[in-house]
Amino acid sequence: MAIERTLSIIKPDATRRNLTGRINAKFEDAGLRIIAQKRIHLTKAQAGQFYAVHAERPFYDELCTFMASEPVVVQVLEGESAIAKNREVMGATNPADAAEGTIRKDFALSVGENSVHGSDAPETASVEIAFFFSGLELVG
Ligand code: CMP
């Protein structure tokens, strides 16, 4: 198994409810190391750029408005098979389908307000990490 890095975002529904620490504990308990982290307030244009791949989806405008509504915490997680492991810890996109003990099962409010985002593949992880962080900010 390879050591990977993945981009994680703690979304506005979770920062609003003061859940950053509890979500980070789930990452760390799963063996993922938080090697970069910052709290930022995205503009709607920045959210739109980050989620450009979803531009044609009916929920795109709602998604961008939500992601710019309040601060988010962006972070880089590192560990063995970090991309898949993070997806496992997050649970299914829709909290109604998420397994017991996952972040989305425990904290998400809906498919839109689903508390966390995680990269879905190595190629997207590199692009998404570079969207928010310079190499100097990644301290493994
Ligand atoms: P995320 O992993 O951040 O990637 C894209 C996001 O779009 C996804 O999580 C959901 O929060 C959001 N999303 C997916 N489907 C819907 C939907 N039907 N309505 C609103 N938001 C959605």
Backbone and ligand atoms as CSV (ligand in chain L), in Angstrom:
chain,resi,resn,atom,element,x,y,z
A,1,MET,N,N,0.841,-1.211,0.000
A,1,MET,CA,C,0.000,0.000,0.000
A,1,MET,C,C,0.873,1.257,0.000
A,2,ALA,N,N,0.401,2.260,-0.733
A,2,ALA,CA,C,1.203,3.476,-0.875
A,2,ALA,C,C,0.717,4.569,0.078
A,3,ILE,N,N,1.668,5.406,0.486
A,3,ILE,CA,C,1.305,6.602,1.259
A,3,ILE,C,C,0.757,7.629,0.260
A,4,GLU,N,N,-0.440,8.106,0.523
A,4,GLU,CA,C,-1.088,9.085,-0.356
A,4,GLU,C,C,-1.455,10.333,0.436
A,5,ARG,N,N,-1.789,11.372,-0.333
A,5,ARG,CA,C,-2.332,12.605,0.254
A,5,ARG,C,C,-3.677,12.887,-0.410
A,6,THR,N,N,-4.599,13.420,0.358
A,6,THR,CA,C,-5.915,13.739,-0.183
A,6,THR,C,C,-6.397,15.070,0.382
A,7,LEU,N,N,-7.244,15.738,-0.389
A,7,LEU,CA,C,-7.782,17.034,0.053
A,7,LEU,C,C,-9.108,16.796,0.767
A,8,SER,N,N,-9.243,17.387,1.919
A,8,SER,CA,C,-10.471,17.287,2.705
A,8,SER,C,C,-11.003,18.688,2.977
A,9,ILE,N,N,-12.311,18.834,2.952
A,9,ILE,CA,C,-12.932,20.109,3.353
A,9,ILE,C,C,-13.989,19.812,4.414
A,10,ILE,N,N,-13.889,20.500,5.534
A,10,ILE,CA,C,-14.954,20.472,6.541
A,10,ILE,C,C,-15.893,21.620,6.169
A,11,LYS,N,N,-17.116,21.259,5.821
A,11,LYS,CA,C,-18.044,22.195,5.161
A,11,LYS,C,C,-18.758,23.114,6.175
A,12,PRO,N,N,-19.430,24.168,5.641
A,12,PRO,CA,C,-20.069,25.161,6.522
A,12,PRO,C,C,-21.068,24.586,7.528
A,13,ASP,N,N,-21.800,23.542,7.175
A,13,ASP,CA,C,-22.777,23.013,8.152
A,13,ASP,C,C,-22.063,22.466,9.385
A,14,ALA,N,N,-20.816,21.997,9.198
A,14,ALA,CA,C,-20.055,21.420,10.316
A,14,ALA,C,C,-19.295,22.498,11.086
A,15,THR,N,N,-18.679,23.460,10.370
A,15,THR,CA,C,-17.956,24.524,11.106
A,15,THR,C,C,-18.952,25.337,11.937
A,16,ARG,N,N,-20.154,25.553,11.368
A,16,ARG,CA,C,-21.201,26.307,12.071
A,16,ARG,C,C,-21.579,25.645,13.396
A,17,ARG,N,N,-21.572,24.300,13.400
A,17,ARG,CA,C,-21.974,23.561,14.604
A,17,ARG,C,C,-20.779,23.183,15.490
A,18,ASN,N,N,-19.605,23.784,15.189
A,18,ASN,CA,C,-18.420,23.603,16.028
A,18,ASN,C,C,-17.946,22.138,16.060
A,19,LEU,N,N,-17.989,21.490,14.889
A,19,LEU,CA,C,-17.667,20.058,14.827
A,19,LEU,C,C,-16.260,19.774,14.291
A,20,THR,N,N,-15.452,20.813,14.075
A,20,THR,CA,C,-14.127,20.596,13.467
A,20,THR,C,C,-13.293,19.580,14.257
A,21,GLY,N,N,-13.235,19.750,15.557
A,21,GLY,CA,C,-12.410,18.858,16.380
A,21,GLY,C,C,-12.918,17.420,16.366
A,22,ARG,N,N,-14.233,17.262,16.412
A,22,ARG,CA,C,-14.778,15.893,16.436
A,22,ARG,C,C,-14.556,15.196,15.098
A,23,ILE,N,N,-14.629,15.962,14.017
A,23,ILE,CA,C,-14.363,15.380,12.694
A,23,ILE,C,C,-12.875,15.053,12.564
A,24,ASN,N,N,-12.011,15.961,13.009
A,24,ASN,CA,C,-10.571,15.683,12.942
A,24,ASN,C,C,-10.212,14.444,13.768
A,25,ALA,N,N,-10.886,14.236,14.885
A,25,ALA,CA,C,-10.608,13.046,15.703
A,25,ALA,C,C,-10.922,11.777,14.922
A,26,LYS,N,N,-11.977,11.809,14.108
A,26,LYS,CA,C,-12.302,10.610,13.314
A,26,LYS,C,C,-11.214,10.334,12.280
A,27,PHE,N,N,-10.666,11.406,11.661
A,27,PHE,CA,C,-9.560,11.200,10.713
A,27,PHE,C,C,-8.360,10.598,11.445
A,28,GLU,N,N,-8.004,11.204,12.565
A,28,GLU,CA,C,-6.794,10.764,13.280
A,28,GLU,C,C,-6.976,9.353,13.845
A,29,ASP,N,N,-8.163,9.030,14.327
A,29,ASP,CA,C,-8.420,7.674,14.840
A,29,ASP,C,C,-8.273,6.626,13.738
A,30,ALA,N,N,-8.526,7.050,12.488
A,30,ALA,CA,C,-8.409,6.122,11.354
A,30,ALA,C,C,-6.978,6.058,10.825
A,31,GLY,N,N,-6.063,6.794,11.454
A,31,GLY,CA,C,-4.657,6.730,11.036
A,31,GLY,C,C,-4.273,7.767,9.997
A,32,LEU,N,N,-5.185,8.706,9.709
A,32,LEU,CA,C,-4.864,9.771,8.757
A,32,LEU,C,C,-4.207,10.925,9.511
A,33,ARG,N,N,-3.125,11.453,8.955
A,33,ARG,CA,C,-2.419,12.584,9.580
A,33,ARG,C,C,-2.832,13.879,8.887
A,34,ILE,N,N,-3.141,14.904,9.668
A,34,ILE,CA,C,-3.505,16.210,9.106
A,34,ILE,C,C,-2.197,16.977,8.916
A,35,ILE,N,N,-1.722,17.031,7.661
A,35,ILE,CA,C,-0.390,17.627,7.430
A,35,ILE,C,C,-0.482,19.076,6.962
A,36,ALA,N,N,-1.702,19.571,6.762
A,36,ALA,CA,C,-1.927,20.993,6.456
A,36,ALA,C,C,-3.381,21.283,6.776
A,37,GLN,N,N,-3.627,22.499,7.255
A,37,GLN,CA,C,-5.016,22.826,7.604
A,37,GLN,C,C,-5.174,24.336,7.722
A,38,LYS,N,N,-6.244,24.876,7.161
A,38,LYS,CA,C,-6.561,26.292,7.394
A,38,LYS,C,C,-8.053,26.526,7.268
A,39,ARG,N,N,-8.508,27.542,8.027
A,39,ARG,CA,C,-9.920,27.918,8.006
A,39,ARG,C,C,-10.045,29.130,7.104
A,40,ILE,N,N,-10.919,29.045,6.098
A,40,ILE,CA,C,-11.067,30.138,5.136
A,40,ILE,C,C,-12.549,30.346,4.850
A,41,HIS,N,N,-12.860,31.519,4.315
A,41,HIS,CA,C,-14.245,31.782,3.893
A,41,HIS,C,C,-14.209,31.973,2.379
A,42,LEU,N,N,-14.676,30.987,1.638
A,42,LEU,CA,C,-14.654,31.028,0.176
A,42,LEU,C,C,-15.646,32.056,-0.350
A,43,THR,N,N,-15.303,32.686,-1.459
A,43,THR,CA,C,-16.308,33.444,-2.207
A,43,THR,C,C,-17.094,32.434,-3.038
A,44,LYS,N,N,-18.258,32.869,-3.533
A,44,LYS,CA,C,-19.041,31.958,-4.373
A,44,LYS,C,C,-18.267,31.635,-5.655
A,45,ALA,N,N,-17.517,32.599,-6.174
A,45,ALA,CA,C,-16.733,32.359,-7.396
A,45,ALA,C,C,-15.656,31.302,-7.146
A,46,GLN,N,N,-15.001,31.373,-5.988
A,46,GLN,CA,C,-13.972,30.365,-5.665
A,46,GLN,C,C,-14.602,28.984,-5.502
A,47,ALA,N,N,-15.765,28.933,-4.835
A,47,ALA,CA,C,-16.451,27.644,-4.678
A,47,ALA,C,C,-16.823,27.095,-6.062
A,48,GLY,N,N,-17.276,27.975,-6.935
A,48,GLY,CA,C,-17.654,27.567,-8.292
A,48,GLY,C,C,-16.475,27.016,-9.071
A,49,GLN,N,N,-15.311,27.636,-8.867
A,49,GLN,CA,C,-14.098,27.164,-9.549
A,49,GLN,C,C,-13.697,25.786,-9.011
A,50,PHE,N,N,-13.749,25.632,-7.698
A,50,PHE,CA,C,-13.373,24.349,-7.100
A,50,PHE,C,C,-14.285,23.226,-7.586
A,51,TYR,N,N,-15.587,23.513,-7.685
A,51,TYR,CA,C,-16.562,22.485,-8.064
A,51,TYR,C,C,-16.934,22.560,-9.556
A,52,ALA,N,N,-16.049,23.131,-10.385
A,52,ALA,CA,C,-16.356,23.337,-11.812
A,52,ALA,C,C,-16.809,22.050,-12.509
A,53,VAL,N,N,-16.287,20.908,-12.041
A,53,VAL,CA,C,-16.654,19.625,-12.659
A,53,VAL,C,C,-18.162,19.360,-12.545
A,54,HIS,N,N,-18.816,20.003,-11.572
A,54,HIS,CA,C,-20.259,19.810,-11.372
A,54,HIS,C,C,-21.104,20.931,-11.991
A,55,ALA,N,N,-20.467,21.785,-12.817
A,55,ALA,CA,C,-21.144,22.995,-13.315
A,55,ALA,C,C,-22.470,22.723,-14.015
A,56,GLU,N,N,-22.589,21.561,-14.636
A,56,GLU,CA,C,-23.831,21.263,-15.375
A,56,GLU,C,C,-24.892,20.595,-14.499
A,57,ARG,N,N,-24.550,20.285,-13.272
A,57,ARG,CA,C,-25.511,19.585,-12.402
A,57,ARG,C,C,-26.576,20.545,-11.887
A,58,PRO,N,N,-27.798,20.053,-11.665
A,58,PRO,CA,C,-28.867,20.947,-11.202
A,58,PRO,C,C,-28.603,21.556,-9.823
A,59,PHE,N,N,-27.756,20.896,-9.017
A,59,PHE,CA,C,-27.509,21.386,-7.661
A,59,PHE,C,C,-26.286,22.315,-7.577
A,60,TYR,N,N,-25.669,22.640,-8.735
A,60,TYR,CA,C,-24.406,23.400,-8.733
A,60,TYR,C,C,-24.533,24.755,-8.031
A,61,ASP,N,N,-25.567,25.512,-8.370
A,61,ASP,CA,C,-25.701,26.850,-7.784
A,61,ASP,C,C,-25.912,26.756,-6.266
A,62,GLU,N,N,-26.769,25.817,-5.872
A,62,GLU,CA,C,-27.043,25.592,-4.440
A,62,GLU,C,C,-25.751,25.188,-3.703
A,63,LEU,N,N,-24.977,24.307,-4.346
A,63,LEU,CA,C,-23.716,23.833,-3.764
A,63,LEU,C,C,-22.741,24.997,-3.554
A,64,CYS,N,N,-22.602,25.850,-4.577
A,64,CYS,CA,C,-21.653,26.971,-4.482
A,64,CYS,C,C,-22.114,27.995,-3.455
A,65,THR,N,N,-23.409,28.279,-3.416
A,65,THR,CA,C,-23.948,29.219,-2.427
A,65,THR,C,C,-23.682,28.690,-1.019
A,66,PHE,N,N,-23.943,27.406,-0.816
A,66,PHE,CA,C,-23.719,26.782,0.496
A,66,PHE,C,C,-22.244,26.841,0.894
A,67,MET,N,N,-21.354,26.484,-0.028
A,67,MET,CA,C,-19.922,26.426,0.322
A,67,MET,C,C,-19.348,27.803,0.634
A,68,ALA,N,N,-20.027,28.863,0.148
A,68,ALA,CA,C,-19.564,30.231,0.410
A,68,ALA,C,C,-20.349,30.875,1.564
A,69,SER,N,N,-21.245,30.123,2.178
A,69,SER,CA,C,-22.151,30.716,3.169
A,69,SER,C,C,-21.473,31.011,4.507
A,70,GLU,N,N,-20.513,30.193,4.863
A,70,GLU,CA,C,-19.810,30.347,6.147
A,70,GLU,C,C,-18.413,29.739,5.974
A,71,PRO,N,N,-17.534,29.897,6.966
A,71,PRO,CA,C,-16.171,29.361,6.794
A,71,PRO,C,C,-16.136,27.847,6.583
A,72,VAL,N,N,-15.071,27.428,5.918
A,72,VAL,CA,C,-14.769,26.000,5.776
A,72,VAL,C,C,-13.361,25.775,6.328
A,73,VAL,N,N,-13.041,24.533,6.636
A,73,VAL,CA,C,-11.671,24.175,7.001
A,73,VAL,C,C,-11.155,23.265,5.893
A,74,VAL,N,N,-10.096,23.732,5.207
A,74,VAL,CA,C,-9.496,22.906,4.156
A,74,VAL,C,C,-8.257,22.253,4.736
A,75,GLN,N,N,-8.022,21.012,4.358
A,75,GLN,CA,C,-6.916,20.281,4.980
A,75,GLN,C,C,-6.372,19.211,4.035
A,76,VAL,N,N,-5.146,18.839,4.287
A,76,VAL,CA,C,-4.539,17.735,3.547
A,76,VAL,C,C,-4.313,16.589,4.526
A,77,LEU,N,N,-4.839,15.425,4.171
A,77,LEU,CA,C,-4.691,14.228,4.997
A,77,LEU,C,C,-3.686,13.300,4.327
A,78,GLU,N,N,-2.835,12.708,5.120
A,78,GLU,CA,C,-1.804,11.814,4.590
A,78,GLU,C,C,-1.862,10.474,5.312
A,79,GLY,N,N,-1.633,9.414,4.567
A,79,GLY,CA,C,-1.572,8.090,5.184
A,79,GLY,C,C,-1.618,7.007,4.120
A,80,GLU,N,N,-1.552,5.760,4.572
A,80,GLU,CA,C,-1.650,4.636,3.643
A,80,GLU,C,C,-3.022,4.640,2.993
A,81,SER,N,N,-3.064,4.590,1.673
A,81,SER,CA,C,-4.321,4.616,0.915
A,81,SER,C,C,-5.255,5.718,1.427
A,82,ALA,N,N,-4.698,6.900,1.621
A,82,ALA,CA,C,-5.444,7.991,2.265
A,82,ALA,C,C,-6.730,8.357,1.508
A,83,ILE,N,N,-6.714,8.234,0.199
A,83,ILE,CA,C,-7.901,8.654,-0.572
A,83,ILE,C,C,-9.080,7.730,-0.257
A,84,ALA,N,N,-8.844,6.433,-0.349
A,84,ALA,CA,C,-9.914,5.467,-0.060
A,84,ALA,C,C,-10.272,5.482,1.427
A,85,LYS,N,N,-9.243,5.581,2.276
A,85,LYS,CA,C,-9.514,5.566,3.724
A,85,LYS,C,C,-10.370,6.756,4.129
A,86,ASN,N,N,-10.048,7.926,3.555
A,86,ASN,CA,C,-10.841,9.109,3.881
A,86,ASN,C,C,-12.287,8.931,3.416
A,87,ARG,N,N,-12.474,8.342,2.242
A,87,ARG,CA,C,-13.839,8.140,1.736
A,87,ARG,C,C,-14.620,7.182,2.638
A,88,GLU,N,N,-13.886,6.207,3.182
A,88,GLU,CA,C,-14.509,5.258,4.117
A,88,GLU,C,C,-14.937,5.980,5.409
A,89,VAL,N,N,-14.042,6.824,5.924
A,89,VAL,CA,C,-14.327,7.541,7.174
A,89,VAL,C,C,-15.471,8.543,6.968
A,90,MET,N,N,-15.526,9.153,5.769
A,90,MET,CA,C,-16.602,10.124,5.487
A,90,MET,C,C,-17.956,9.430,5.387
A,91,GLY,N,N,-18.010,8.272,4.749
A,91,GLY,CA,C,-19.285,7.596,4.497
A,91,GLY,C,C,-19.904,8.079,3.191
A,92,ALA,N,N,-21.039,7.500,2.831
A,92,ALA,CA,C,-21.695,7.805,1.555
A,92,ALA,C,C,-22.089,9.279,1.470
A,93,THR,N,N,-22.100,9.803,0.235
A,93,THR,CA,C,-22.428,11.227,0.003
A,93,THR,C,C,-23.744,11.614,0.669
A,94,ASN,N,N,-24.745,10.743,0.481
A,94,ASN,CA,C,-26.046,10.989,1.109
A,94,ASN,C,C,-26.046,10.354,2.507
A,95,PRO,N,N,-26.194,11.159,3.554
A,95,PRO,CA,C,-26.121,10.585,4.916
A,95,PRO,C,C,-27.132,9.473,5.159
A,96,ALA,N,N,-28.217,9.456,4.382
A,96,ALA,CA,C,-29.220,8.390,4.543
A,96,ALA,C,C,-28.625,7.029,4.178
A,97,ASP,N,N,-27.568,7.041,3.349
A,97,ASP,CA,C,-26.933,5.785,2.919
A,97,ASP,C,C,-25.624,5.515,3.665
A,98,ALA,N,N,-25.232,6.401,4.566
A,98,ALA,CA,C,-23.909,6.288,5.197
A,98,ALA,C,C,-23.902,5.230,6.304
A,99,ALA,N,N,-22.761,4.524,6.392
A,99,ALA,CA,C,-22.616,3.457,7.396
A,99,ALA,C,C,-22.454,4.041,8.796
A,100,GLU,N,N,-22.805,3.221,9.778
A,100,GLU,CA,C,-22.663,3.589,11.198
A,100,GLU,C,C,-21.228,4.027,11.490
A,101,GLY,N,N,-21.090,5.071,12.294
A,101,GLY,CA,C,-19.774,5.500,12.748
A,101,GLY,C,C,-19.051,6.424,11.777
A,102,THR,N,N,-19.590,6.604,10.562
A,102,THR,CA,C,-18.939,7.498,9.605
A,102,THR,C,C,-19.298,8.949,9.944
A,103,ILE,N,N,-18.498,9.859,9.419
A,103,ILE,CA,C,-18.726,11.294,9.678
A,103,ILE,C,C,-20.107,11.704,9.202
A,104,ARG,N,N,-20.458,11.276,7.982
A,104,ARG,CA,C,-21.748,11.732,7.441
A,104,ARG,C,C,-22.928,11.105,8.174
A,105,LYS,N,N,-22.776,9.863,8.623
A,105,LYS,CA,C,-23.849,9.249,9.409
A,105,LYS,C,C,-24.044,10.022,10.719
A,106,ASP,N,N,-22.934,10.375,11.349
A,106,ASP,CA,C,-23.010,11.002,12.674
A,106,ASP,C,C,-23.369,12.490,12.606
A,107,PHE,N,N,-22.913,13.179,11.538
A,107,PHE,CA,C,-23.019,14.646,11.572
A,107,PHE,C,C,-23.770,15.284,10.404
A,108,ALA,N,N,-23.839,14.649,9.233
A,108,ALA,CA,C,-24.391,15.340,8.054
A,108,ALA,C,C,-25.884,15.594,8.207
A,109,LEU,N,N,-26.340,16.684,7.585
A,109,LEU,CA,C,-27.744,17.075,7.686
A,109,LEU,C,C,-28.544,16.644,6.468
A,110,SER,N,N,-27.882,16.578,5.304
A,110,SER,CA,C,-28.565,16.243,4.046
A,110,SER,C,C,-27.497,15.960,2.998
A,111,VAL,N,N,-27.928,15.577,1.790
A,111,VAL,CA,C,-26.937,15.301,0.737
A,111,VAL,C,C,-26.154,16.560,0.384
A,112,GLY,N,N,-26.762,17.710,0.481
A,112,GLY,CA,C,-26.065,18.970,0.203
A,112,GLY,C,C,-25.209,19.390,1.388
A,113,GLU,N,N,-25.814,19.413,2.569
A,113,GLU,CA,C,-25.086,19.811,3.785
A,113,GLU,C,C,-24.529,18.543,4.430
A,114,ASN,N,N,-23.511,17.993,3.761
A,114,ASN,CA,C,-23.023,16.677,4.183
A,114,ASN,C,C,-21.660,16.711,4.884
A,115,SER,N,N,-21.352,17.850,5.492
A,115,SER,CA,C,-20.268,18.023,6.480
A,115,SER,C,C,-18.833,17.956,5.958
A,116,VAL,N,N,-18.564,17.098,4.978
A,116,VAL,CA,C,-17.182,16.955,4.502
A,116,VAL,C,C,-17.134,16.690,3.003
A,117,HIS,N,N,-16.008,17.094,2.414
A,117,HIS,CA,C,-15.679,16.716,1.037
A,117,HIS,C,C,-14.347,16.004,1.070
A,118,GLY,N,N,-14.153,15.016,0.212
A,118,GLY,CA,C,-12.844,14.370,0.066
A,118,GLY,C,C,-12.581,14.053,-1.390
A,119,SER,N,N,-11.323,14.163,-1.809
A,119,SER,CA,C,-10.958,13.855,-3.201
A,119,SER,C,C,-11.330,12.416,-3.527
A,120,ASP,N,N,-11.656,12.173,-4.814
A,120,ASP,CA,C,-12.125,10.828,-5.174
A,120,ASP,C,C,-11.088,9.979,-5.909
A,121,ALA,N,N,-9.938,10.546,-6.266
A,121,ALA,CA,C,-8.920,9.778,-7.005
A,121,ALA,C,C,-7.583,10.524,-6.909
A,122,PRO,N,N,-6.460,9.838,-7.190
A,122,PRO,CA,C,-5.151,10.491,-7.077
A,122,PRO,C,C,-5.025,11.747,-7.935
A,123,GLU,N,N,-5.562,11.706,-9.158
A,123,GLU,CA,C,-5.431,12.870,-10.051
A,123,GLU,C,C,-6.187,14.067,-9.474
A,124,THR,N,N,-7.412,13.825,-8.998
A,124,THR,CA,C,-8.187,14.937,-8.440
A,124,THR,C,C,-7.565,15.407,-7.122
A,125,ALA,N,N,-6.984,14.493,-6.363
A,125,ALA,CA,C,-6.346,14.889,-5.101
A,125,ALA,C,C,-5.234,15.899,-5.366
A,126,SER,N,N,-4.369,15.647,-6.356
A,126,SER,CA,C,-3.271,16.595,-6.622
A,126,SER,C,C,-3.810,17.949,-7.045
A,127,VAL,N,N,-4.824,17.936,-7.920
A,127,VAL,CA,C,-5.385,19.213,-8.392
A,127,VAL,C,C,-6.048,19.957,-7.230
A,128,GLU,N,N,-6.808,19.225,-6.416
A,128,GLU,CA,C,-7.551,19.860,-5.315
A,128,GLU,C,C,-6.605,20.364,-4.220
A,129,ILE,N,N,-5.528,19.621,-3.932
A,129,ILE,CA,C,-4.549,20.091,-2.939
A,129,ILE,C,C,-3.900,21.382,-3.439
A,130,ALA,N,N,-3.505,21.392,-4.716
A,130,ALA,CA,C,-2.838,22.577,-5.278
A,130,ALA,C,C,-3.778,23.777,-5.354
A,131,PHE,N,N,-5.092,23.528,-5.380
A,131,PHE,CA,C,-6.064,24.623,-5.408
A,131,PHE,C,C,-5.957,25.462,-4.124
A,132,PHE,N,N,-5.677,24.816,-2.997
A,132,PHE,CA,C,-5.693,25.509,-1.697
A,132,PHE,C,C,-4.323,25.699,-1.054
A,133,PHE,N,N,-3.350,24.849,-1.394
A,133,PHE,CA,C,-2.085,24.863,-0.646
A,133,PHE,C,C,-0.876,24.927,-1.577
A,134,SER,N,N,0.167,25.627,-1.099
A,134,SER,CA,C,1.460,25.575,-1.789
A,134,SER,C,C,2.249,24.421,-1.168
A,135,GLY,N,N,3.269,23.974,-1.855
A,135,GLY,CA,C,4.093,22.874,-1.349
A,135,GLY,C,C,4.669,23.181,0.031
A,136,LEU,N,N,5.015,24.443,0.271
A,136,LEU,CA,C,5.617,24.844,1.555
A,136,LEU,C,C,4.683,24.640,2.729
A,137,GLU,N,N,3.373,24.619,2.452
A,137,GLU,CA,C,2.377,24.493,3.533
A,137,GLU,C,C,2.101,23.045,3.906
A,138,LEU,N,N,2.630,22.107,3.154
A,138,LEU,CA,C,2.391,20.682,3.438
A,138,LEU,C,C,3.538,20.180,4.300
A,139,VAL,N,N,3.228,19.907,5.555
A,139,VAL,CA,C,4.277,19.551,6.505
A,139,VAL,C,C,4.042,18.126,6.999
A,140,GLY,N,N,4.596,17.173,6.256
A,140,GLY,CA,C,4.352,15.767,6.569
A,140,GLY,C,C,5.271,15.241,7.658
L,1,CMP,P1,P,-18.903,16.518,-2.386
L,1,CMP,O1,O,-18.162,15.283,-2.070
L,1,CMP,O2,O,-18.401,17.790,-1.805
L,1,CMP,O3,O,-18.953,16.692,-3.981
L,1,CMP,C1,C,-19.997,17.378,-4.637
L,1,CMP,C2,C,-21.112,17.729,-3.720
L,1,CMP,O4,O,-22.332,18.020,-4.330
L,1,CMP,C3,C,-21.438,16.545,-2.827
L,1,CMP,O5,O,-20.404,16.333,-1.911
L,1,CMP,C4,C,-22.759,16.955,-2.233
L,1,CMP,O6,O,-22.631,17.713,-1.060
L,1,CMP,C5,C,-23.312,17.834,-3.333
L,1,CMP,N1,N,-24.489,17.171,-3.899
L,1,CMP,C6,C,-24.534,15.993,-4.510
L,1,CMP,N2,N,-25.805,15.719,-4.876
L,1,CMP,C7,C,-26.570,16.759,-4.472
L,1,CMP,C8,C,-27.942,17.052,-4.556
L,1,CMP,N3,N,-28.795,16.204,-5.144
L,1,CMP,N4,N,-28.359,18.215,-4.036
L,1,CMP,C9,C,-27.470,19.076,-3.450
L,1,CMP,N5,N,-26.151,18.838,-3.349
L,1,CMP,C10,C,-25.701,17.684,-3.854
